[in-house]
Amino acid sequence: KLFDQREQTGIPKLIDHIKSSVDVLPKTECFVMWEDSKVVDNVGEMLRLAEETLIELQPVIDILRTRRDKYYAHNDKKYFSPDAKLSEELPITQENVEKLLSFASGVCNGALGVIADYHIHSRHLDTDDLQKIVLCAHKWNNREK
């Protein structure tokens, strides 16, 4: 449900909500994004990347939604048959799940940065993460006040 656009809450709705509020949000901020190579410094760029990533992840989201609607939403033995070929019919990899979770975390963290003016660094720190944090701190310290 977290990624389903038909739901009243979730990542797509959060993106829409931020987009509809962009005029009242700070104009500059640094976001540590869900892809290791991308750091942006404004809300518009974050939203553009979030929408692009959502479109890119849509096939995986569709598989998850179909799994939920077809199998997981029903507590019925016929849906849990040993003959069911869920992994063959609707394949999803650990990498897919990690991308979705990283994306959701990145969007929520970006929204937190805009609204509350801080971020939660939930991933382990490696050299690239540390470099991005320092870059964010540098941009934050040099922003117009």
C-alpha positions as CSV (number, residue, x, y, z in Angstrom):
1,K,0.0,0.0,0.0
2,L,3.0,2.3,0.6
3,F,3.5,2.7,-3.2
4,D,0.0,2.2,-4.5
5,Q,-1.4,5.4,-6.1
6,R,-4.9,4.2,-5.5
7,E,-4.4,4.6,-1.7
8,Q,-5.2,7.8,0.2
9,T,-1.7,7.8,1.8
10,G,1.7,6.6,0.7
11,I,4.8,7.8,-1.2
12,P,2.9,9.0,-4.3
13,K,0.5,11.1,-2.2
14,L,3.5,12.5,-0.2
15,I,5.1,13.6,-3.4
16,D,1.9,15.2,-4.5
17,H,1.4,16.9,-1.2
18,I,5.0,18.4,-1.3
19,K,4.4,19.5,-4.9
20,S,1.2,21.3,-3.9
21,S,3.0,23.0,-1.0
22,V,6.2,23.9,-2.8
23,D,5.4,27.7,-2.8
24,V,5.4,27.8,1.0
25,L,8.5,25.6,1.5
26,P,12.1,26.9,1.8
27,K,13.6,27.6,-1.6
28,T,17.0,26.0,-0.8
29,E,17.8,22.8,1.1
30,C,20.1,19.9,0.6
31,F,18.6,16.4,0.3
32,V,20.6,13.2,0.6
33,M,18.7,11.2,-2.0
34,W,17.9,7.5,-2.4
35,E,20.4,7.0,-5.2
36,D,24.0,7.2,-4.0
37,S,25.1,9.4,-6.9
38,K,22.4,12.1,-6.5
39,V,22.4,15.1,-4.2
40,V,20.1,18.0,-4.9
41,D,19.8,21.4,-3.4
42,N,16.2,22.4,-4.0
43,V,12.7,21.1,-3.6
44,G,11.8,21.2,-7.3
45,E,14.8,19.0,-8.2
46,M,13.9,16.5,-5.4
47,L,10.3,16.3,-6.7
48,R,11.5,15.8,-10.3
49,L,13.8,13.0,-9.3
50,A,11.1,11.4,-7.0
51,E,8.6,11.4,-9.9
52,E,11.2,9.9,-12.3
53,T,12.2,7.2,-9.8
54,L,8.5,6.4,-9.2
55,I,8.0,5.9,-12.9
56,E,11.2,3.8,-13.1
57,L,10.0,1.6,-10.2
58,Q,6.4,1.3,-11.5
59,P,6.9,-2.3,-12.9
60,V,8.1,-3.5,-9.5
61,I,5.3,-1.6,-7.8
62,D,2.8,-3.2,-10.1
63,I,4.1,-6.7,-9.2
64,L,3.8,-5.9,-5.5
65,R,0.3,-4.6,-6.0
66,T,-0.7,-7.7,-8.0
67,R,0.8,-10.0,-5.4
68,R,-1.1,-8.1,-2.6
69,D,-4.4,-8.1,-4.5
70,K,-4.1,-11.6,-5.8
71,Y,-2.5,-13.5,-2.9
72,Y,-1.7,-11.7,0.3
73,A,-5.0,-9.8,0.8
74,H,-6.9,-13.1,1.0
75,N,-6.6,-15.3,4.0
76,D,-7.9,-18.3,2.1
77,K,-6.1,-21.7,1.7
78,K,-6.7,-21.8,-2.1
79,Y,-4.3,-18.8,-2.4
80,F,-1.6,-20.5,-0.3
81,S,-1.6,-23.7,-2.4
82,P,1.8,-25.4,-2.8
83,D,0.9,-25.4,-6.6
84,A,1.0,-21.6,-6.6
85,K,3.9,-20.3,-8.7
86,L,4.0,-16.8,-7.2
87,S,7.8,-16.3,-7.6
88,E,7.5,-17.4,-11.2
89,E,4.3,-15.5,-12.1
90,L,5.2,-12.3,-10.2
91,P,9.0,-12.2,-9.7
92,I,10.5,-9.7,-7.3
93,T,14.1,-9.7,-6.2
94,Q,15.8,-8.5,-3.0
95,E,17.4,-5.7,-5.0
96,N,13.9,-4.6,-6.0
97,V,12.8,-4.5,-2.4
98,E,15.9,-2.6,-1.4
99,K,15.3,0.0,-4.1
100,L,11.7,0.5,-3.0
101,L,12.7,0.9,0.7
102,S,15.6,3.2,-0.2
103,F,13.3,5.3,-2.3
104,A,10.6,5.5,0.4
105,S,13.2,6.4,3.0
106,G,14.8,9.0,0.7
107,V,11.4,10.7,-0.1
108,C,10.4,10.7,3.6
109,N,13.8,12.0,4.6
110,G,13.6,14.7,1.9
111,A,10.2,15.8,3.2
112,L,11.5,15.9,6.7
113,G,14.4,18.1,5.6
114,V,12.0,20.5,4.0
115,I,9.5,20.6,6.8
116,A,11.6,20.2,9.9
117,D,15.0,21.4,8.6
118,Y,16.9,18.2,9.5
119,H,17.5,14.7,8.1
120,I,17.7,11.3,9.6
121,H,20.7,9.3,8.3
122,S,19.3,5.8,8.6
123,R,21.9,4.0,6.4
124,H,25.3,2.9,7.3
125,L,28.0,5.5,6.6
126,D,30.6,4.8,4.0
127,T,32.9,7.2,2.3
128,D,30.3,8.4,-0.3
129,D,27.7,8.9,2.4
130,L,30.1,10.9,4.5
131,Q,31.1,13.0,1.5
132,K,27.4,13.8,0.8
133,I,26.8,14.7,4.4
134,V,29.8,17.1,4.4
135,L,28.5,18.6,1.1
136,C,25.0,19.1,2.6
137,A,26.6,20.7,5.7
138,H,28.7,23.0,3.5
139,K,25.7,24.0,1.4
140,W,23.6,24.6,4.5
141,N,26.3,26.8,6.1
142,N,26.7,28.8,3.0
143,R,23.0,29.4,2.3
144,E,21.4,32.8,2.2
145,K,19.9,33.7,5.5
